[in-house]
Amino acid sequence: MLIDSTTLERAADTLRTWALDEDMKAKVMADPNLAPMATRVARRYTAGLTIDDALDLLADNTGRGHRGSIECVGESVRDADVAVRETEQFIELARRIADSDQNATLSFDLSHVGSAVSPELGLANVTRIAQAARDAGTSVMISAEGSDRTDLVLDLYERLSMDFPETGITLQARLHRTPEDLERVKRRPGPVRVVKGAFLEPESVAFPRGTQPMVDAYTSIAGDLVRAGHRVNLATHDPDLVSSLRRELGDDLRGEHVEFEMLQGLGTELLDGLHAEGYATREYIVYGPEWWLYVLNRIAEHPERALTALADLNRVHG
């Protein structure tokens, strides 16, 4: 039976709703039968639970020729003490990266380290992380969040980048507001990561995923950054979008300021192929126990991945 696009999109919206369902998450992870099954599904998209797991995968990816970015995955934190503890995790990650003689940027949501508690707490914590990253010879990349937090994210990014201009920021091509945001962030020298945008947003706010207007928006934003010589991470696993970018931008994509970035477990062959052709590439590694929101959003991006999840449940080792 063929599944039409409307059904797939409804399935994706269901998965995104589950991703935000804290009660469902608690019940699944507390169930001795369901928790191991859910963890097997998550393993495709995460390095494991610890920094050691992440650094082991970083070494493997470096051997394949890719640069690295690492996130200790987490969700919106609404407790100041928890935000400080999560901040310490990223500071330790920066130290461990330095000790490993490897190199990777640190990526995370500002709400993971306190911005949902208060902007000032978020700024204080991200400043500590940015300093630890600089001391380790690397930098931080701030991730995108839902459109209701975009102003907060950009405000804190600008304040942080005054002292840490190497800081990167993520823009979502789907959002109607992004062309204006692009002009704002181009005033700072840090890299801009361009993503489609995975959050559940109304059409009044964002183009629907999988539509030509979304592709056109992504291509326009990417072209603006590439042609301006601004550092840019083209973060997509979509082979059709990659082909469109290559047709549109040609050898400009081989500039030192450009790289393709893909998430662990997604687009692996495509990323390896781009590296083999001489493009700069980066793979994004995620680790840690708080993977529920992240993994369900990854499956929601392509609901067909639910079949892969069923297959993963049948793996003897996971």
C-alpha positions as CSV (number, residue, x, y, z in Angstrom):
1,M,0.0,0.0,0.0
2,L,1.3,3.4,-1.0
3,I,1.1,6.1,1.7
4,D,0.2,9.5,0.5
5,S,2.0,12.7,1.6
6,T,-0.9,13.9,3.7
7,T,-0.8,10.7,5.8
8,L,3.0,11.0,6.2
9,E,2.7,14.6,7.4
10,R,0.0,13.6,9.9
11,A,2.3,10.8,11.2
12,A,5.1,13.3,11.5
13,D,3.0,15.7,13.5
14,T,2.0,12.9,15.8
15,L,5.7,12.1,16.4
16,R,6.4,15.7,17.1
17,T,3.6,15.8,19.6
18,W,4.9,12.7,21.3
19,A,8.3,14.3,21.4
20,L,6.9,17.0,23.6
21,D,4.8,14.7,25.8
22,E,6.6,14.5,29.1
23,D,4.1,12.1,30.6
24,M,4.6,9.6,27.8
25,K,8.3,9.9,28.0
26,A,8.2,9.2,31.8
27,K,6.0,6.2,31.4
28,V,8.0,4.6,28.6
29,M,11.4,5.2,30.3
30,A,10.0,3.8,33.6
31,D,8.7,0.6,32.0
32,P,11.2,-2.2,32.3
33,N,10.0,-3.7,29.0
34,L,9.6,-0.5,26.9
35,A,12.7,1.4,28.1
36,P,15.2,-1.1,26.6
37,M,13.3,-1.1,23.3
38,A,13.2,2.7,23.1
39,T,16.9,2.8,23.9
40,R,17.6,0.4,21.0
41,V,15.8,2.7,18.6
42,A,17.7,5.7,19.9
43,R,21.1,4.1,19.5
44,R,21.0,4.7,15.7
45,Y,20.9,8.4,16.3
46,T,23.1,8.8,19.4
47,A,26.7,7.8,20.2
48,G,25.7,6.5,23.6
49,L,25.3,7.8,27.2
50,T,28.7,9.2,28.0
51,I,31.5,11.5,26.8
52,D,33.7,8.5,26.1
53,D,31.0,7.2,23.7
54,A,31.0,10.5,21.9
55,L,34.8,10.8,21.7
56,D,35.0,7.2,20.4
57,L,32.6,8.1,17.6
58,L,34.4,11.4,17.0
59,A,37.6,9.4,16.4
60,D,35.9,7.1,13.9
61,N,34.4,10.1,12.0
62,T,37.7,11.9,12.0
63,G,39.2,8.8,10.4
64,R,36.5,9.0,7.7
65,G,37.7,12.6,7.0
66,H,34.9,14.5,8.7
67,R,35.1,17.4,11.2
68,G,33.0,17.0,14.3
69,S,30.4,18.7,16.5
70,I,29.2,17.2,19.8
71,E,26.1,17.8,21.8
72,C,25.1,16.4,25.2
73,V,21.5,16.2,24.2
74,G,18.9,17.7,26.5
75,E,15.5,19.4,26.6
76,S,14.3,22.7,27.9
77,V,15.5,23.1,31.5
78,R,13.2,25.1,33.9
79,D,15.3,24.7,37.0
80,A,18.3,26.9,37.7
81,D,20.2,24.2,39.5
82,V,19.7,21.7,36.7
83,A,20.8,24.3,34.2
84,V,24.1,24.8,36.1
85,R,24.6,21.0,36.2
86,E,24.1,20.7,32.5
87,T,26.5,23.6,32.0
88,E,29.1,21.7,33.9
89,Q,28.6,18.8,31.5
90,F,29.5,20.9,28.5
91,I,32.5,22.4,30.3
92,E,33.7,18.9,31.1
93,L,33.1,17.9,27.4
94,A,35.3,20.8,26.3
95,R,38.1,19.7,28.7
96,R,37.8,16.1,27.5
97,I,38.0,17.2,23.9
98,A,41.2,19.1,24.6
99,D,42.7,16.2,26.5
100,S,41.9,13.8,23.6
101,D,43.9,15.8,21.1
102,Q,40.8,15.8,18.8
103,N,38.8,18.7,17.7
104,A,35.0,19.3,17.7
105,T,32.7,22.2,18.2
106,L,30.2,22.1,21.0
107,S,26.5,22.5,20.0
108,F,23.4,22.9,22.3
109,D,20.2,24.7,22.8
110,L,20.3,27.8,25.0
111,S,17.2,26.5,26.8
112,H,19.3,23.5,27.9
113,V,21.6,25.7,29.9
114,G,19.2,28.1,31.5
115,S,17.6,30.6,29.0
116,A,14.1,29.2,29.7
117,V,14.7,30.0,33.4
118,S,15.9,33.5,32.7
119,P,17.9,35.2,29.9
120,E,20.6,36.3,32.4
121,L,21.1,32.8,33.7
122,G,21.3,31.5,30.1
123,L,23.9,34.1,29.2
124,A,26.0,33.4,32.3
125,N,26.0,29.7,31.6
126,V,26.7,29.9,27.9
127,T,29.5,32.4,28.6
128,R,31.2,29.8,30.8
129,I,30.8,27.2,28.1
130,A,32.2,29.5,25.4
131,Q,35.2,30.2,27.5
132,A,35.8,26.5,28.2
133,A,35.5,25.9,24.4
134,R,38.0,28.7,23.6
135,D,40.4,27.3,26.2
136,A,40.1,23.9,24.5
137,G,40.9,25.4,21.1
138,T,37.4,25.2,19.7
139,S,34.1,27.1,19.8
140,V,30.3,26.8,20.4
141,M,27.5,26.5,17.9
142,I,24.1,27.6,19.2
143,S,21.2,25.5,18.0
144,A,17.8,26.7,16.7
145,E,14.7,26.4,18.9
146,G,11.0,26.9,18.2
147,S,9.9,30.1,16.6
148,D,8.5,31.4,19.9
149,R,12.1,31.4,21.2
150,T,13.9,32.8,18.1
151,D,14.1,36.4,19.4
152,L,15.6,35.2,22.7
153,V,18.1,33.0,21.0
154,L,19.3,35.7,18.7
155,D,19.4,38.3,21.5
156,L,21.6,36.1,23.6
157,Y,23.8,35.1,20.6
158,E,24.5,38.7,19.9
159,R,25.4,39.4,23.5
160,L,27.7,36.4,23.7
161,S,29.4,37.1,20.3
162,M,30.5,40.5,21.5
163,D,33.1,38.7,23.7
164,F,33.2,35.4,21.7
165,P,33.0,36.4,18.0
166,E,33.8,32.8,17.0
167,T,30.4,31.7,18.2
168,G,28.1,30.1,15.6
169,I,24.3,30.4,15.2
170,T,21.7,28.3,13.6
171,L,19.0,29.7,11.3
172,Q,15.9,27.8,10.1
173,A,15.2,28.3,6.4
174,R,11.5,27.4,6.9
175,L,10.7,30.4,9.0
176,H,9.3,33.4,7.1
177,R,11.3,35.7,9.3
178,T,14.7,34.2,8.5
179,P,15.8,36.6,5.7
180,E,15.6,39.5,8.1
181,D,17.4,37.4,10.8
182,L,20.1,36.6,8.3
183,E,21.0,40.2,7.8
184,R,21.2,40.5,11.6
185,V,23.6,37.6,12.1
186,K,25.8,38.4,9.1
187,R,27.0,41.4,11.1
188,R,28.9,39.0,13.3
189,P,31.8,36.9,12.0
190,G,30.8,33.5,13.4
191,P,29.6,30.6,11.2
192,V,25.9,30.3,10.3
193,R,24.4,26.9,10.3
194,V,21.5,26.7,7.9
195,V,18.8,24.0,8.6
196,K,15.4,23.4,7.2
197,G,13.8,23.5,10.6
198,A,12.2,20.5,12.4
199,F,9.7,22.1,14.7
200,L,5.9,21.9,14.5
201,E,5.1,25.4,13.2
202,P,1.9,26.9,11.6
203,E,2.0,27.9,8.0
204,S,1.6,31.5,9.0
205,V,5.1,31.2,10.6
206,A,6.9,28.7,8.4
207,F,6.8,27.1,5.0
208,P,5.7,23.4,5.1
209,R,8.6,20.9,5.0
210,G,9.0,19.2,1.7
211,T,7.6,22.1,-0.4
212,Q,9.3,24.1,-3.1
213,P,9.0,27.4,-1.3
214,M,11.0,25.8,1.6
215,V,13.7,24.6,-0.9
216,D,13.8,28.0,-2.5
217,A,14.2,29.7,0.9
218,Y,17.0,27.4,1.9
219,T,18.8,27.8,-1.4
220,S,18.5,31.6,-1.2
221,I,19.8,31.8,2.3
222,A,22.7,29.5,1.5
223,G,23.6,31.3,-1.7
224,D,23.6,34.7,0.2
225,L,26.1,33.4,2.8
226,V,28.3,31.4,0.3
227,R,28.6,34.3,-2.2
228,A,29.3,36.8,0.6
229,G,32.2,34.7,1.8
230,H,30.6,34.3,5.3
231,R,31.3,31.0,7.1
232,V,28.4,28.7,6.6
233,N,27.4,25.1,7.5
234,L,24.9,23.7,5.1
235,A,23.1,21.3,7.4
236,T,20.9,19.0,5.4
237,H,20.6,15.2,4.7
238,D,18.3,15.8,1.7
239,P,20.1,14.6,-1.4
240,D,17.8,16.5,-3.7
241,L,18.5,19.7,-1.8
242,V,22.3,19.0,-1.9
243,S,22.0,18.5,-5.7
244,S,20.1,21.8,-6.0
245,L,22.8,23.6,-4.0
246,R,25.5,22.1,-6.2
247,R,23.7,23.2,-9.4
248,E,23.1,26.7,-8.0
249,L,26.4,27.4,-6.4
250,G,28.9,25.2,-8.3
251,D,32.5,25.5,-7.2
252,D,31.7,28.3,-4.7
253,L,30.8,25.4,-2.4
254,R,34.4,24.4,-2.4
255,G,35.4,27.6,-0.7
256,E,37.2,27.3,2.7
257,H,34.2,29.1,4.4
258,V,31.7,26.4,3.4
259,E,31.0,22.9,4.8
260,F,28.3,20.3,4.6
261,E,27.0,19.1,8.0
262,M,24.9,16.1,8.8
263,L,23.6,14.4,11.9
264,Q,24.9,11.1,13.1
265,G,22.9,8.2,11.6
266,L,21.5,10.3,8.8
267,G,22.9,10.8,5.4
268,T,26.1,8.9,6.1
269,E,26.7,7.7,2.6
270,L,25.9,11.2,1.2
271,L,28.3,12.8,3.6
272,D,31.1,10.3,2.8
273,G,30.5,10.9,-0.9
274,L,30.8,14.7,-0.6
275,H,34.0,14.2,1.3
276,A,35.4,11.9,-1.4
277,E,34.6,14.7,-3.9
278,G,36.7,17.2,-2.0
279,Y,34.0,19.1,-0.1
280,A,34.5,20.0,3.6
281,T,32.2,17.9,5.8
282,R,31.2,17.7,9.4
283,E,29.2,15.1,11.3
284,Y,27.1,16.0,14.3
285,I,27.4,13.6,17.3
286,V,24.8,13.4,20.1
287,Y,25.2,11.6,23.4
288,G,23.5,11.5,26.8
289,P,20.4,10.0,28.4
290,E,17.9,12.8,27.6
291,W,17.4,11.8,23.9
292,W,13.6,11.5,23.8
293,L,12.8,14.8,22.1
294,Y,15.8,14.6,19.8
295,V,15.2,11.1,18.5
296,L,11.4,11.5,18.0
297,N,12.1,14.7,16.0
298,R,14.6,12.9,13.8
299,I,12.0,10.1,13.0
300,A,9.3,12.8,12.5
301,E,11.5,14.5,9.8
302,H,11.0,11.3,7.7
303,P,8.2,9.2,9.1
304,E,9.3,6.3,7.0
305,R,12.1,6.0,9.6
306,A,9.5,4.4,11.8
307,L,10.1,1.2,9.8
308,T,13.8,1.5,10.5
309,A,12.9,1.8,14.1
310,L,11.0,-1.4,14.0
311,A,13.9,-3.1,12.3
312,D,16.3,-1.8,15.1
313,L,14.0,-3.4,17.7
314,N,15.0,-6.7,16.1
315,R,18.7,-6.2,16.5
316,V,20.4,-8.6,18.9
317,H,22.9,-5.9,20.0
318,G,22.0,-2.2,20.2
